[in-house]
Amino acid sequence: MQIFLVLALIIALVAVVFTIQNTAMVTVTFLVWELNHSLAFIFLLAILAGVLISQFVSVPGKVKRTMENTNQKKKIKELDTELMSTKVKLEAAKQASEVYRAKLDLPATSEIQEPVNMPAAKRILNGFKAKLKP
């Protein structure tokens, strides 16, 4: 952002120097119109026309980005709603699981510990599988 500010100041300084040094009167003819002003004024009009044209050209892109942002915000809200409902379903499933575990006299899921050393556990499991094969 600061680079753009510095660049804008440099361009403005060049425009001011150009304005001060070019006070000669010129005549510009365009189709049926004729404009008789200083060269600096004509230069500033040309810059203004360029700025306006660039703004008009950029409008479709800005509108498209705004529409995309709106659609993305809508999608985010839908996904948040889906996430919340999934969390509620997960919690209900966990509670149902605990009820069934209690009926079957199994330890609660919070008491079940995952193996710390997974590769070693896989090796042991593979050893059991190898013993079971004929």
N, CA, C and O atoms as CSV, one atom per row, in Angstrom:
chain,resi,resn,atom,element,x,y,z
A,1,MET,N,N,0.826,-1.183,0.000
A,1,MET,CA,C,0.000,0.000,0.000
A,1,MET,C,C,0.875,1.252,0.000
A,1,MET,O,O,0.552,2.232,-0.671
A,2,GLN,N,N,1.969,1.228,0.740
A,2,GLN,CA,C,2.845,2.387,0.789
A,2,GLN,C,C,3.530,2.615,-0.552
A,2,GLN,O,O,3.818,3.755,-0.917
A,3,ILE,N,N,3.791,1.543,-1.281
A,3,ILE,CA,C,4.422,1.679,-2.599
A,3,ILE,C,C,3.498,2.445,-3.530
A,3,ILE,O,O,3.946,3.304,-4.290
A,4,PHE,N,N,2.203,2.133,-3.471
A,4,PHE,CA,C,1.239,2.830,-4.320
A,4,PHE,C,C,1.153,4.308,-3.952
A,4,PHE,O,O,1.018,5.161,-4.828
A,5,LEU,N,N,1.230,4.610,-2.660
A,5,LEU,CA,C,1.189,6.001,-2.219
A,5,LEU,C,C,2.411,6.755,-2.727
A,5,LEU,O,O,2.286,7.874,-3.226
A,6,VAL,N,N,3.572,6.162,-2.608
A,6,VAL,CA,C,4.800,6.799,-3.098
A,6,VAL,C,C,4.722,6.992,-4.608
A,6,VAL,O,O,5.088,8.050,-5.120
A,7,LEU,N,N,4.249,5.976,-5.319
A,7,LEU,CA,C,4.108,6.071,-6.773
A,7,LEU,C,C,3.123,7.178,-7.157
A,7,LEU,O,O,3.371,7.926,-8.103
A,8,ALA,N,N,2.017,7.286,-6.436
A,8,ALA,CA,C,1.032,8.339,-6.711
A,8,ALA,C,C,1.626,9.722,-6.456
A,8,ALA,O,O,1.364,10.658,-7.211
A,9,LEU,N,N,2.418,9.855,-5.405
A,9,LEU,CA,C,3.056,11.143,-5.120
A,9,LEU,C,C,4.059,11.516,-6.202
A,9,LEU,O,O,4.152,12.682,-6.585
A,10,ILE,N,N,4.801,10.550,-6.690
A,10,ILE,CA,C,5.766,10.821,-7.768
A,10,ILE,C,C,5.034,11.261,-9.029
A,10,ILE,O,O,5.444,12.219,-9.684
A,11,ILE,N,N,3.956,10.568,-9.371
A,11,ILE,CA,C,3.178,10.946,-10.555
A,11,ILE,C,C,2.585,12.342,-10.386
A,11,ILE,O,O,2.580,13.133,-11.330
A,12,ALA,N,N,2.084,12.648,-9.188
A,12,ALA,CA,C,1.528,13.977,-8.933
A,12,ALA,C,C,2.608,15.050,-9.057
A,12,ALA,O,O,2.356,16.123,-9.606
A,13,LEU,N,N,3.798,14.769,-8.554
A,13,LEU,CA,C,4.900,15.723,-8.653
A,13,LEU,C,C,5.270,15.969,-10.113
A,13,LEU,O,O,5.495,17.111,-10.512
A,14,VAL,N,N,5.335,14.907,-10.910
A,14,VAL,CA,C,5.632,15.049,-12.339
A,14,VAL,C,C,4.546,15.878,-13.018
A,14,VAL,O,O,4.847,16.717,-13.867
A,15,ALA,N,N,3.286,15.651,-12.651
A,15,ALA,CA,C,2.184,16.411,-13.243
A,15,ALA,C,C,2.280,17.891,-12.888
A,15,ALA,O,O,2.027,18.750,-13.733
A,16,VAL,N,N,2.643,18.195,-11.643
A,16,VAL,CA,C,2.779,19.600,-11.228
A,16,VAL,C,C,3.919,20.269,-11.986
A,16,VAL,O,O,3.764,21.389,-12.473
A,17,VAL,N,N,5.055,19.599,-12.089
A,17,VAL,CA,C,6.194,20.164,-12.826
A,17,VAL,C,C,5.811,20.379,-14.284
A,17,VAL,O,O,6.142,21.412,-14.867
A,18,PHE,N,N,5.118,19.415,-14.876
A,18,PHE,CA,C,4.673,19.549,-16.260
A,18,PHE,C,C,3.732,20.743,-16.405
A,18,PHE,O,O,3.825,21.494,-17.376
A,19,THR,N,N,2.833,20.919,-15.449
A,19,THR,CA,C,1.877,22.030,-15.495
A,19,THR,C,C,2.592,23.373,-15.422
A,19,THR,O,O,2.253,24.303,-16.153
A,20,ILE,N,N,3.570,23.472,-14.547
A,20,ILE,CA,C,4.295,24.732,-14.385
A,20,ILE,C,C,5.106,25.067,-15.632
A,20,ILE,O,O,5.182,26.232,-16.022
A,21,GLN,N,N,5.704,24.076,-16.253
A,21,GLN,CA,C,6.587,24.324,-17.393
A,21,GLN,C,C,5.852,24.443,-18.728
A,21,GLN,O,O,6.427,24.966,-19.682
A,22,ASN,N,N,4.624,23.984,-18.831
A,22,ASN,CA,C,3.912,23.978,-20.109
A,22,ASN,C,C,2.642,24.826,-20.030
A,22,ASN,O,O,1.531,24.307,-19.927
A,23,THR,N,N,2.837,26.133,-20.082
A,23,THR,CA,C,1.698,27.054,-20.014
A,23,THR,C,C,1.288,27.555,-21.391
A,23,THR,O,O,0.391,28.391,-21.500
A,24,ALA,N,N,1.921,27.064,-22.426
A,24,ALA,CA,C,1.608,27.523,-23.785
A,24,ALA,C,C,0.188,27.115,-24.157
A,24,ALA,O,O,-0.280,26.043,-23.774
A,25,MET,N,N,-0.489,27.974,-24.900
A,25,MET,CA,C,-1.852,27.713,-25.347
A,25,MET,C,C,-1.816,26.797,-26.572
A,25,MET,O,O,-1.027,27.005,-27.494
A,26,VAL,N,N,-2.680,25.785,-26.565
A,26,VAL,CA,C,-2.780,24.871,-27.699
A,26,VAL,C,C,-4.254,24.711,-28.063
A,26,VAL,O,O,-5.148,24.923,-27.244
A,27,THR,N,N,-4.468,24.336,-29.293
A,27,THR,CA,C,-5.830,24.089,-29.764
A,27,THR,C,C,-5.960,22.606,-30.066
A,27,THR,O,O,-5.185,22.039,-30.837
A,28,VAL,N,N,-6.954,21.991,-29.443
A,28,VAL,CA,C,-7.221,20.577,-29.662
A,28,VAL,C,C,-8.555,20.471,-30.393
A,28,VAL,O,O,-9.565,21.024,-29.956
A,29,THR,N,N,-8.540,19.750,-31.514
A,29,THR,CA,C,-9.755,19.564,-32.299
A,29,THR,C,C,-10.136,18.091,-32.259
A,29,THR,O,O,-9.323,17.212,-32.546
A,30,PHE,N,N,-11.397,17.842,-31.892
A,30,PHE,CA,C,-11.913,16.475,-31.853
A,30,PHE,C,C,-13.296,16.481,-32.484
A,30,PHE,O,O,-14.234,17.075,-31.951
A,31,LEU,N,N,-13.408,15.822,-33.610
A,31,LEU,CA,C,-14.636,15.797,-34.407
A,31,LEU,C,C,-15.090,17.234,-34.680
A,31,LEU,O,O,-14.451,17.939,-35.461
A,32,VAL,N,N,-16.178,17.677,-34.050
A,32,VAL,CA,C,-16.672,19.037,-34.309
A,32,VAL,C,C,-16.300,20.003,-33.191
A,32,VAL,O,O,-16.576,21.198,-33.288
A,33,TRP,N,N,-15.677,19.495,-32.130
A,33,TRP,CA,C,-15.329,20.352,-31.006
A,33,TRP,C,C,-13.909,20.872,-31.159
A,33,TRP,O,O,-13.030,20.212,-31.713
A,34,GLU,N,N,-13.722,22.072,-30.650
A,34,GLU,CA,C,-12.395,22.684,-30.664
A,34,GLU,C,C,-12.154,23.275,-29.278
A,34,GLU,O,O,-12.978,24.035,-28.767
A,35,LEU,N,N,-11.032,22.925,-28.680
A,35,LEU,CA,C,-10.712,23.358,-27.327
A,35,LEU,C,C,-9.397,24.118,-27.356
A,35,LEU,O,O,-8.388,23.606,-27.840
A,36,ASN,N,N,-9.408,25.351,-26.833
A,36,ASN,CA,C,-8.224,26.202,-26.833
A,36,ASN,C,C,-7.852,26.503,-25.379
A,36,ASN,O,O,-8.428,27.391,-24.750
A,37,HIS,N,N,-6.875,25.745,-24.854
A,37,HIS,CA,C,-6.427,25.914,-23.465
A,37,HIS,C,C,-4.929,25.667,-23.399
A,37,HIS,O,O,-4.271,25.394,-24.403
A,38,SER,N,N,-4.407,25.777,-22.157
A,38,SER,CA,C,-2.976,25.523,-21.976
A,38,SER,C,C,-2.697,24.027,-22.142
A,38,SER,O,O,-3.579,23.187,-21.963
A,39,LEU,N,N,-1.457,23.726,-22.486
A,39,LEU,CA,C,-1.058,22.334,-22.688
A,39,LEU,C,C,-1.236,21.530,-21.399
A,39,LEU,O,O,-1.616,20.360,-21.450
A,40,ALA,N,N,-0.968,22.140,-20.256
A,40,ALA,CA,C,-1.107,21.462,-18.972
A,40,ALA,C,C,-2.566,21.082,-18.718
A,40,ALA,O,O,-2.848,19.984,-18.236
A,41,PHE,N,N,-3.497,21.992,-19.042
A,41,PHE,CA,C,-4.918,21.710,-18.849
A,41,PHE,C,C,-5.353,20.537,-19.733
A,41,PHE,O,O,-6.083,19.653,-19.285
A,42,ILE,N,N,-4.908,20.537,-20.970
A,42,ILE,CA,C,-5.232,19.446,-21.892
A,42,ILE,C,C,-4.655,18.128,-21.365
A,42,ILE,O,O,-5.299,17.081,-21.433
A,43,PHE,N,N,-3.431,18.201,-20.841
A,43,PHE,CA,C,-2.786,17.021,-20.266
A,43,PHE,C,C,-3.607,16.488,-19.091
A,43,PHE,O,O,-3.829,15.281,-18.990
A,44,LEU,N,N,-4.057,17.377,-18.205
A,44,LEU,CA,C,-4.860,16.957,-17.055
A,44,LEU,C,C,-6.203,16.373,-17.498
A,44,LEU,O,O,-6.689,15.414,-16.897
A,45,LEU,N,N,-6.803,16.945,-18.544
A,45,LEU,CA,C,-8.043,16.381,-19.080
A,45,LEU,C,C,-7.814,14.963,-19.609
A,45,LEU,O,O,-8.647,14.078,-19.415
A,46,ALA,N,N,-6.686,14.760,-20.274
A,46,ALA,CA,C,-6.369,13.429,-20.801
A,46,ALA,C,C,-6.182,12.424,-19.661
A,46,ALA,O,O,-6.633,11.283,-19.753
A,47,ILE,N,N,-5.517,12.853,-18.595
A,47,ILE,CA,C,-5.333,11.981,-17.431
A,47,ILE,C,C,-6.684,11.653,-16.802
A,47,ILE,O,O,-6.948,10.500,-16.461
A,48,LEU,N,N,-7.539,12.664,-16.649
A,48,LEU,CA,C,-8.868,12.454,-16.077
A,48,LEU,C,C,-9.680,11.479,-16.937
A,48,LEU,O,O,-10.358,10.596,-16.412
A,49,ALA,N,N,-9.606,11.645,-18.243
A,49,ALA,CA,C,-10.318,10.730,-19.143
A,49,ALA,C,C,-9.794,9.304,-18.978
A,49,ALA,O,O,-10.580,8.357,-18.981
A,50,GLY,N,N,-8.493,9.141,-18.835
A,50,GLY,CA,C,-7.909,7.812,-18.632
A,50,GLY,C,C,-8.363,7.177,-17.328
A,50,GLY,O,O,-8.654,5.982,-17.277
A,51,VAL,N,N,-8.422,7.986,-16.276
A,51,VAL,CA,C,-8.881,7.472,-14.978
A,51,VAL,C,C,-10.337,7.025,-15.075
A,51,VAL,O,O,-10.693,5.947,-14.598
A,52,LEU,N,N,-11.174,7.853,-15.693
A,52,LEU,CA,C,-12.589,7.504,-15.822
A,52,LEU,C,C,-12.783,6.242,-16.662
A,52,LEU,O,O,-13.581,5.374,-16.310
A,53,ILE,N,N,-12.063,6.144,-17.755
A,53,ILE,CA,C,-12.178,4.955,-18.606
A,53,ILE,C,C,-11.729,3.705,-17.850
A,53,ILE,O,O,-12.367,2.657,-17.946
A,54,SER,N,N,-10.634,3.816,-17.100
A,54,SER,CA,C,-10.156,2.644,-16.351
A,54,SER,C,C,-11.158,2.235,-15.271
A,54,SER,O,O,-11.321,1.046,-14.995
A,55,GLN,N,N,-11.830,3.217,-14.658
A,55,GLN,CA,C,-12.849,2.895,-13.660
A,55,GLN,C,C,-14.034,2.176,-14.294
A,55,GLN,O,O,-14.540,1.198,-13.744
A,56,PHE,N,N,-14.474,2.661,-15.451
A,56,PHE,CA,C,-15.594,2.015,-16.137
A,56,PHE,C,C,-15.233,0.597,-16.576
A,56,PHE,O,O,-16.070,-0.304,-16.525
A,57,VAL,N,N,-14.012,0.405,-16.998
A,57,VAL,CA,C,-13.582,-0.921,-17.447
A,57,VAL,C,C,-13.494,-1.889,-16.269
A,57,VAL,O,O,-13.733,-3.085,-16.439
A,58,SER,N,N,-13.158,-1.394,-15.083
A,58,SER,CA,C,-12.986,-2.276,-13.929
A,58,SER,C,C,-14.303,-2.622,-13.233
A,58,SER,O,O,-14.319,-3.499,-12.369
A,59,VAL,N,N,-15.396,-1.965,-13.581
A,59,VAL,CA,C,-16.677,-2.210,-12.908
A,59,VAL,C,C,-17.137,-3.663,-13.041
A,59,VAL,O,O,-17.521,-4.250,-12.030
A,60,PRO,N,N,-17.121,-4.279,-14.230
A,60,PRO,CA,C,-17.584,-5.674,-14.306
A,60,PRO,C,C,-16.796,-6.625,-13.397
A,60,PRO,O,O,-17.382,-7.520,-12.788
A,61,GLY,N,N,-15.500,-6.441,-13.302
A,61,GLY,CA,C,-14.694,-7.290,-12.419
A,61,GLY,C,C,-15.068,-7.099,-10.958
A,61,GLY,O,O,-15.137,-8.064,-10.196
A,62,LYS,N,N,-15.308,-5.850,-10.568
A,62,LYS,CA,C,-15.701,-5.577,-9.183
A,62,LYS,C,C,-17.059,-6.193,-8.875
A,62,LYS,O,O,-17.258,-6.761,-7.801
A,63,VAL,N,N,-17.990,-6.084,-9.810
A,63,VAL,CA,C,-19.318,-6.667,-9.614
A,63,VAL,C,C,-19.207,-8.185,-9.494
A,63,VAL,O,O,-19.858,-8.793,-8.644
A,64,LYS,N,N,-18.388,-8.790,-10.340
A,64,LYS,CA,C,-18.208,-10.244,-10.306
A,64,LYS,C,C,-17.622,-10.689,-8.966
A,64,LYS,O,O,-18.084,-11.666,-8.377
A,65,ARG,N,N,-16.596,-9.965,-8.482
A,65,ARG,CA,C,-15.991,-10.305,-7.191
A,65,ARG,C,C,-17.000,-10.160,-6.059
A,65,ARG,O,O,-17.039,-10.988,-5.150
A,66,THR,N,N,-17.816,-9.111,-6.112
A,66,THR,CA,C,-18.821,-8.906,-5.075
A,66,THR,C,C,-19.821,-10.057,-5.068
A,66,THR,O,O,-20.194,-10.561,-4.008
A,67,MET,N,N,-20.248,-10.466,-6.252
A,67,MET,CA,C,-21.187,-11.588,-6.338
A,67,MET,C,C,-20.552,-12.879,-5.832
A,67,MET,O,O,-21.201,-13.657,-5.133
A,68,GLU,N,N,-19.284,-13.112,-6.181
A,68,GLU,CA,C,-18.584,-14.308,-5.705
A,68,GLU,C,C,-18.453,-14.286,-4.185
A,68,GLU,O,O,-18.653,-15.307,-3.527
A,69,ASN,N,N,-18.118,-13.121,-3.626
A,69,ASN,CA,C,-17.999,-13.006,-2.170
A,69,ASN,C,C,-19.333,-13.289,-1.494
A,69,ASN,O,O,-19.383,-13.971,-0.471
A,70,THR,N,N,-20.418,-12.765,-2.067
A,70,THR,CA,C,-21.743,-13.004,-1.505
A,70,THR,C,C,-22.075,-14.492,-1.538
A,70,THR,O,O,-22.571,-15.046,-0.557
A,71,ASN,N,N,-21.799,-15.135,-2.672
A,71,ASN,CA,C,-22.061,-16.574,-2.784
A,71,ASN,C,C,-21.208,-17.377,-1.808
A,71,ASN,O,O,-21.680,-18.352,-1.225
A,72,GLN,N,N,-19.953,-16.967,-1.631
A,72,GLN,CA,C,-19.072,-17.682,-0.707
A,72,GLN,C,C,-19.540,-17.510,0.738
A,72,GLN,O,O,-19.486,-18.456,1.523
A,73,LYS,N,N,-19.997,-16.315,1.091
A,73,LYS,CA,C,-20.512,-16.100,2.447
A,73,LYS,C,C,-21.752,-16.957,2.685
A,73,LYS,O,O,-21.924,-17.523,3.765
A,74,LYS,N,N,-22.610,-17.051,1.678
A,74,LYS,CA,C,-23.805,-17.887,1.783
A,74,LYS,C,C,-23.403,-19.348,1.969
A,74,LYS,O,O,-23.978,-20.048,2.803
A,75,LYS,N,N,-22.424,-19.811,1.200
A,75,LYS,CA,C,-21.952,-21.196,1.296
A,75,LYS,C,C,-21.340,-21.458,2.674
A,75,LYS,O,O,-21.532,-22.529,3.249
A,76,ILE,N,N,-20.603,-20.477,3.200
A,76,ILE,CA,C,-20.002,-20.624,4.534
A,76,ILE,C,C,-21.093,-20.793,5.584
A,76,ILE,O,O,-20.972,-21.636,6.472
A,77,LYS,N,N,-22.162,-19.994,5.488
A,77,LYS,CA,C,-23.263,-20.120,6.450
A,77,LYS,C,C,-23.908,-21.499,6.354
A,77,LYS,O,O,-24.219,-22.116,7.373
A,78,GLU,N,N,-24.110,-21.983,5.118
A,78,GLU,CA,C,-24.697,-23.315,4.938
A,78,GLU,C,C,-23.799,-24.388,5.538
A,78,GLU,O,O,-24.281,-25.302,6.208
A,79,LEU,N,N,-22.497,-24.278,5.301
A,79,LEU,CA,C,-21.562,-25.272,5.827
A,79,LEU,C,C,-21.474,-25.205,7.348
A,79,LEU,O,O,-21.333,-26.236,8.006
A,80,ASP,N,N,-21.556,-23.988,7.916
A,80,ASP,CA,C,-21.559,-23.855,9.375
A,80,ASP,C,C,-22.790,-24.533,9.970
A,80,ASP,O,O,-22.703,-25.216,10.990
A,81,THR,N,N,-23.936,-24.337,9.321
A,81,THR,CA,C,-25.165,-24.972,9.789
A,81,THR,C,C,-25.040,-26.487,9.710
A,81,THR,O,O,-25.426,-27.198,10.638
A,82,GLU,N,N,-24.498,-26.978,8.597
A,82,GLU,CA,C,-24.305,-28.420,8.428
A,82,GLU,C,C,-23.329,-28.961,9.469
A,82,GLU,O,O,-23.537,-30.046,10.011
A,83,LEU,N,N,-22.269,-28.211,9.747
A,83,LEU,CA,C,-21.289,-28.632,10.746
A,83,LEU,C,C,-21.933,-28.736,12.125
A,83,LEU,O,O,-21.697,-29.700,12.854
A,84,MET,N,N,-22.741,-27.747,12.476
A,84,MET,CA,C,-23.388,-27.773,13.787
A,84,MET,C,C,-24.338,-28.968,13.896
A,84,MET,O,O,-24.378,-29.637,14.929
A,85,SER,N,N,-25.103,-29.235,12.834
A,85,SER,CA,C,-26.025,-30.377,12.897
A,85,SER,C,C,-25.243,-31.688,12.969
A,85,SER,O,O,-25.667,-32.626,13.645
A,86,THR,N,N,-24.107,-31.760,12.278
A,86,THR,CA,C,-23.276,-32.963,12.339
A,86,THR,C,C,-22.696,-33.146,13.738
A,86,THR,O,O,-22.607,-34.269,14.235
A,87,LYS,N,N,-22.302,-32.046,14.370
A,87,LYS,CA,C,-21.781,-32.137,15.742
A,87,LYS,C,C,-22.861,-32.625,16.698
A,87,LYS,O,O,-22.589,-33.425,17.592
A,88,VAL,N,N,-24.091,-32.141,16.508
A,88,VAL,CA,C,-25.200,-32.579,17.360
A,88,VAL,C,C,-25.446,-34.074,17.154
A,88,VAL,O,O,-25.637,-34.815,18.117
A,89,LYS,N,N,-25.441,-34.511,15.891
A,89,LYS,CA,C,-25.639,-35.937,15.600
A,89,LYS,C,C,-24.514,-36.775,16.196
A,89,LYS,O,O,-24.763,-37.857,16.728
A,90,LEU,N,N,-23.282,-36.284,16.110
A,90,LEU,CA,C,-22.143,-37.006,16.669
A,90,LEU,C,C,-22.284,-37.143,18.179
A,90,LEU,O,O,-22.027,-38.209,18.738
A,91,GLU,N,N,-22.689,-36.073,18.830
A,91,GLU,CA,C,-22.852,-36.116,20.281
A,91,GLU,C,C,-23.956,-37.104,20.661
A,91,GLU,O,O,-23.826,-37.850,21.632
A,92,ALA,N,N,-25.044,-37.101,19.887
A,92,ALA,CA,C,-26.131,-38.051,20.151
A,92,ALA,C,C,-25.649,-39.483,19.939
A,92,ALA,O,O,-26.003,-40.375,20.711
A,93,ALA,N,N,-24.848,-39.708,18.904
A,93,ALA,CA,C,-24.314,-41.047,18.643
A,93,ALA,C,C,-23.373,-41.479,19.759
A,93,ALA,O,O,-23.373,-42.645,20.155
A,94,LYS,N,N,-22.567,-40.545,20.271
A,94,LYS,CA,C,-21.667,-40.876,21.386
A,94,LYS,C,C,-22.464,-41.269,22.625
A,94,LYS,O,O,-22.123,-42.227,23.319
A,95,GLN,N,N,-23.530,-40.516,22.893
A,95,GLN,CA,C,-24.356,-40.836,24.063
A,95,GLN,C,C,-25.030,-42.196,23.893
A,95,GLN,O,O,-25.103,-42.983,24.837
A,96,ALA,N,N,-25.521,-42.466,22.683
A,96,ALA,CA,C,-26.141,-43.769,22.429
A,96,ALA,C,C,-25.107,-44.877,22.569
A,96,ALA,O,O,-25.413,-45.949,23.091
A,97,SER,N,N,-23.900,-44.629,22.113
A,97,SER,CA,C,-22.829,-45.613,22.233
A,97,SER,C,C,-22.525,-45.901,23.697
A,97,SER,O,O,-22.313,-47.052,24.078
A,98,GLU,N,N,-22.506,-44.864,24.508
A,98,GLU,CA,C,-22.233,-45.051,25.938
A,98,GLU,C,C,-23.345,-45.863,26.597
A,98,GLU,O,O,-23.091,-46.689,27.474
A,99,VAL,N,N,-24.582,-45.615,26.162
A,99,VAL,CA,C,-25.705,-46.381,26.719
A,99,VAL,C,C,-25.544,-47.857,26.372
A,99,VAL,O,O,-25.702,-48.717,27.238
A,100,TYR,N,N,-25.232,-48.156,25.112
A,100,TYR,CA,C,-25.043,-49.547,24.701
A,100,TYR,C,C,-23.834,-50.170,25.377
A,100,TYR,O,O,-23.872,-51.345,25.742
A,101,ARG,N,N,-22.767,-49.412,25.549
A,101,ARG,CA,C,-21.581,-49.930,26.227
A,101,ARG,C,C,-21.923,-50.277,27.677
A,101,ARG,O,O,-21.462,-51.285,28.213
A,102,ALA,N,N,-22.741,-49.422,28.303
A,102,ALA,CA,C,-23.129,-49.691,29.686
A,102,ALA,C,C,-23.978,-50.961,29.761
A,102,ALA,O,O,-23.827,-51.758,30.687
A,103,LYS,N,N,-24.873,-51.148,28.779
A,103,LYS,CA,C,-25.711,-52.351,28.768
A,103,LYS,C,C,-24.872,-53.607,28.556
A,103,LYS,O,O,-25.164,-54.657,29.129
A,104,LEU,N,N,-23.838,-53.501,27.738
A,104,LEU,CA,C,-22.979,-54.654,27.454
A,104,LEU,C,C,-21.847,-54.797,28.460
A,104,LEU,O,O,-21.043,-55.726,28.374
A,105,ASP,N,N,-21.788,-53.874,29.414
A,105,ASP,CA,C,-20.765,-53.876,30.451
A,105,ASP,C,C,-19.364,-53.739,29.858
A,105,ASP,O,O,-18.425,-54.402,30.297
A,106,LEU,N,N,-19.236,-52.865,28.851
A,106,LEU,CA,C,-17.941,-52.558,28.240
A,106,LEU,C,C,-17.408,-51.269,28.848
A,106,LEU,O,O,-18.182,-50.465,29.367
A,107,PRO,N,N,-16.090,-51.061,28.789
A,107,PRO,CA,C,-15.563,-49.795,29.321
A,107,PRO,C,C,-16.032,-48.617,28.465
A,107,PRO,O,O,-16.271,-48.759,27.266
A,108,ALA,N,N,-16.155,-47.477,29.094
A,108,ALA,CA,C,-16.566,-46.264,28.373
A,108,ALA,C,C,-15.492,-45.898,27.351
A,108,ALA,O,O,-14.319,-46.238,27.511
A,109,THR,N,N,-15.913,-45.204,26.308
A,109,THR,CA,C,-14.954,-44.848,25.255
A,109,THR,C,C,-13.859,-43.945,25.795
A,109,THR,O,O,-12.743,-43.950,25.276
A,110,SER,N,N,-14.163,-43.170,26.830
A,110,SER,CA,C,-13.132,-42.296,27.385
A,110,SER,C,C,-12.062,-43.104,28.121
A,110,SER,O,O,-10.947,-42.620,28.316
A,111,GLU,N,N,-12.398,-44.350,28.536
A,111,GLU,CA,C,-11.435,-45.183,29.246
A,111,GLU,C,C,-10.560,-45.989,28.295
A,111,GLU,O,O,-9.516,-46.503,28.696
A,112,ILE,N,N,-10.981,-46.104,27.031
A,112,ILE,CA,C,-10.204,-46.867,26.052
A,112,ILE,C,C,-9.031,-46.013,25.603
A,112,ILE,O,O,-9.207,-44.864,25.199
A,113,GLN,N,N,-7.847,-46.575,25.674
A,113,GLN,CA,C,-6.661,-45.823,25.276
A,113,GLN,C,C,-6.129,-46.370,23.966
A,113,GLN,O,O,-6.079,-47.581,23.749
A,114,GLU,N,N,-5.739,-45.464,23.112
A,114,GLU,CA,C,-5.123,-45.851,21.849
A,114,GLU,C,C,-3.689,-46.294,22.138
A,114,GLU,O,O,-3.054,-45.773,23.055
A,115,PRO,N,N,-3.180,-47.244,21.369
A,115,PRO,CA,C,-1.777,-47.639,21.558
A,115,PRO,C,C,-0.855,-46.448,21.303
A,115,PRO,O,O,-1.044,-45.687,20.354
A,116,VAL,N,N,0.125,-46.306,22.156
A,116,VAL,CA,C,1.054,-45.197,22.019
A,116,VAL,C,C,1.953,-45.411,20.819
A,116,VAL,O,O,2.229,-44.481,20.061
A,117,ASN,N,N,2.404,-46.634,20.654
A,117,ASN,CA,C,3.330,-46.946,19.578
A,117,ASN,C,C,2.572,-47.714,18.498
A,117,ASN,O,O,2.527,-48.944,18.518
A,118,MET,N,N,1.980,-46.987,17.561
A,118,MET,CA,C,1.154,-47.615,16.526
A,118,MET,C,C,1.938,-48.594,15.652
A,118,MET,O,O,1.412,-49.670,15.368
A,119,PRO,N,N,3.167,-48.291,15.203
A,119,PRO,CA,C,3.886,-49.277,14.383
A,119,PRO,C,C,4.098,-50.594,15.124
A,119,PRO,O,O,3.997,-51.667,14.529
A,120,ALA,N,N,4.394,-50.512,16.423
A,120,ALA,CA,C,4.589,-51.741,17.200
A,120,ALA,C,C,3.271,-52.500,17.309
A,120,ALA,O,O,3.254,-53.728,17.229
A,121,ALA,N,N,2.184,-51.785,17.490
A,121,ALA,CA,C,0.873,-52.434,17.580
A,121,ALA,C,C,0.525,-53.102,16.259
A,121,ALA,O,O,-0.026,-54.203,16.250
A,122,LYS,N,N,0.836,-52.459,15.157
A,122,LYS,CA,C,0.568,-53.056,13.846
A,122,LYS,C,C,1.426,-54.306,13.643
A,122,LYS,O,O,0.966,-55.290,13.064
A,123,ARG,N,N,2.664,-54.265,14.115
A,123,ARG,CA,C,3.555,-55.414,13.993
A,123,ARG,C,C,2.997,-56.599,14.782
A,123,ARG,O,O,3.016,-57.735,14.307
A,124,ILE,N,N,2.507,-56.327,15.978
A,124,ILE,CA,C,1.927,-57.394,16.805
A,124,ILE,C,C,0.679,-57.951,16.134
A,124,ILE,O,O,0.477,-59.164,16.088
A,125,LEU,N,N,-0.160,-57.050,15.612
A,125,LEU,CA,C,-1.381,-57.473,14.930
A,125,LEU,C,C,-1.054,-58.317,13.706
A,125,LEU,O,O,-1.706,-59.330,13.453
A,126,ASN,N,N,-0.049,-57.904,12.951
A,126,ASN,CA,C,0.372,-58.689,11.782
A,126,ASN,C,C,0.912,-60.056,12.202
A,126,ASN,O,O,0.730,-61.042,11.488
A,127,GLY,N,N,1.573,-60.116,13.351
A,127,GLY,CA,C,2.066,-61.397,13.867
A,127,GLY,C,C,0.921,-62.334,14.202
A,127,GLY,O,O,0.982,-63.529,13.912
A,128,PHE,N,N,-0.140,-61.785,14.822
A,128,PHE,CA,C,-1.314,-62.602,15.116
A,128,PHE,C,C,-1.982,-63.082,13.836
A,128,PHE,O,O,-2.421,-64.229,13.752
A,129,LYS,N,N,-2.058,-62.204,12.840
A,129,LYS,CA,C,-2.675,-62.585,11.565
A,129,LYS,C,C,-1.870,-63.695,10.899
A,129,LYS,O,O,-2.432,-64.610,10.296
A,130,ALA,N,N,-0.539,-63.602,11.016
A,130,ALA,CA,C,0.315,-64.624,10.405
A,130,ALA,C,C,0.110,-65.975,11.089
A,130,ALA,O,O,0.138,-67.011,10.425
A,131,LYS,N,N,-0.095,-65.978,12.402
A,131,LYS,CA,C,-0.317,-67.228,13.133
A,131,LYS,C,C,-1.659,-67.850,12.767
A,131,LYS,O,O,-1.805,-69.072,12.776
A,132,LEU,N,N,-2.629,-67.015,12.448
A,132,LEU,CA,C,-3.962,-67.521,12.120
A,132,LEU,C,C,-4.030,-68.117,10.730
A,132,LEU,O,O,-4.905,-68.940,10.458
A,133,LYS,N,N,-3.130,-67.723,9.843
A,133,LYS,CA,C,-3.141,-68.253,8.477
A,133,LYS,C,C,-2.670,-69.702,8.494
A,133,LYS,O,O,-1.734,-70.038,9.219
A,134,PRO,N,N,-3.324,-70.587,7.680
A,134,PRO,CA,C,-2.913,-72.011,7.673
A,134,PRO,C,C,-1.593,-72.236,6.976
A,134,PRO,O,O,-1.125,-73.372,6.892
